[in-house]
Structures are given as structure tokens and as C-alpha cells.
């Protein structure tokens, strides 16, 4: 799993979630890291790490770019805030996401992990 200190703006990360407690049905959400405490109303006493959906990022640019709102307004921008703990538990590099999916496959087929 990713350490928040290792996050790099503009880099793709993957949120891996599971539909079942036995972690046999994974879901993967690709997202681009855009920075920490990027909004004026963010609480300076705590750190929020922000990720943006890939479609809006590559079509409109990062939400942190001043011209973002003027580009392709028909494309909705989704921003995903994460706490430090959420980053540590559920945000992965591509290699880590593949490993998590492989583990889920093994569990599903009865191979354990």
C-alpha cells in the first residue's frame, strides 16, 4: 500500500475495494493524485489527500489548474478526498493493485492468500 509521503502529483493510483467480507469480489478505481489540502476551505490542522478521476484529469487537466473549469465543462470532474489512513489502507500503485487482484482470485478459487 502507498504511504502518503510517497504520493506524486500527476501519478495514477488505484483504489481497491471489496464487495464481500471474504475479499473475493474486488473493485478497482483508477485515479490521479492531485495534491493535499488543495482547496481554500481545507482544515490546515489536518491533511486531506485528493485524487481526481482519470477522464476529467486527461480531458480537463488537474482540478488544481486555474483553467480546469473552462475546459470541456460537459465532462464532470470527480474528486476523491482521502485521509492518511484511507490512503494507507486502500490506495495502491499498479503493481500493488495487480497483486491485490491476484490475491482475490486465489481466495475466490479456494487457494487462500
C-alpha positions in Angstrom: 0.0 0.0 0.0 1.0 3.6 -0.6 2.5 5.8 2.0 1.1 9.4 1.8 4.6 10.7 1.8 5.3 8.8 -1.4 2.4 10.2 -3.4 3.4 12.1 -6.5 1.1 14.7 -8.2 0.0 13.6 -11.6 0.6 9.9 -10.9 -2.0 7.2 -11.3 -3.0 5.2 -8.2 -5.7 2.6 -7.8 -8.3 2.4 -5.0 -9.1 -1.3 -4.4 -12.3 -2.1 -2.6 -14.2 -5.4 -2.0 -17.9 -6.1 -2.2 -17.7 -9.1 0.1 -16.1 -9.6 3.5 -14.1 -12.5 2.2 -12.4 -10.2 -0.3 -13.3 -12.3 -3.3 -15.0 -9.6 -5.4 -12.7 -6.7 -5.9 -13.4 -3.3 -7.4 -10.7 -1.1 -8.8 -10.9 2.6 -9.4 -8.1 4.4 -11.2 -7.4 7.9 -10.1 -4.8 10.6 -10.4 -3.2 12.2 -7.3 -3.6 16.0 -7.4 -2.3 17.1 -4.0 -3.0 17.6 -0.4 -5.2 20.3 1.1 -5.8 21.9 -2.3 -9.0 23.7 -1.5 -9.2 27.0 0.4 -11.6 25.6 2.9 -9.4 22.6 3.8 -8.6 22.5 7.5 -4.9 23.3 7.9 -4.9 21.2 11.2 -5.4 18.0 9.2 -4.2 16.7 5.9 -6.6 15.6 3.2 -5.2 13.9 0.1 -7.1 14.5 -3.1 -7.4 12.2 -6.2 -9.2 13.0 -9.4 -11.0 10.7 -11.8 -8.9 9.9 -14.9 -11.4 11.0 -17.5 -11.6 14.6 -16.3 -7.9 14.8 -15.5 -6.9 13.9 -19.0 -9.6 16.0 -20.7 -9.8 19.0 -18.5 -6.5 18.9 -16.6 -5.9 18.7 -12.9 -8.6 20.3 -10.7 -5.8 22.4 -9.3 -5.2 24.1 -12.7 -6.8 27.6 -12.8 -8.1 26.9 -16.4 -9.6 23.5 -15.4 -13.2 24.9 -15.0 -13.1 26.5 -18.5 -12.1 23.3 -20.4 -14.7 20.8 -21.6 -17.4 21.7 -19.0 -19.6 18.9 -20.2 -17.2 16.4 -18.6 -17.9 16.1 -15.0 -14.9 16.2 -12.6 -14.9 13.8 -9.7 -12.6 14.5 -6.8 -11.9 11.8 -4.1 -10.7 13.1 -0.7 -8.8 10.6 1.5 -7.4 10.7 5.0 -3.9 9.4 5.7 -5.4 6.1 7.0 -7.6 5.7 3.9 -4.5 6.2 1.6 -2.5 3.7 3.6 -5.3 1.0 3.6 -6.8 1.3 0.2 -4.7 3.2 -2.3 -2.2 1.2 -4.4 0.3 1.5 -7.2 -0.5 -0.5 -10.3 1.9 -3.3 -9.2 0.2 -3.4 -5.8 -3.3 -3.4 -7.3 -2.4 -6.3 -9.6 -1.1 -8.2 -6.5 -4.3 -7.5 -4.6 -6.4 -8.7 -7.6 -4.3 -11.8 -7.8 -4.8 -12.5 -4.1 -8.6 -12.0 -4.6 -8.5 -14.5 -7.5 -6.7 -17.1 -5.3 -9.2 -16.6 -2.5 -12.1 -16.9 -4.9 -10.7 -20.2 -6.3 -10.1 -21.5 -2.8 -6.4 -21.1 -3.0 -6.2 -18.7 0.0 -3.9 -15.8 0.3 
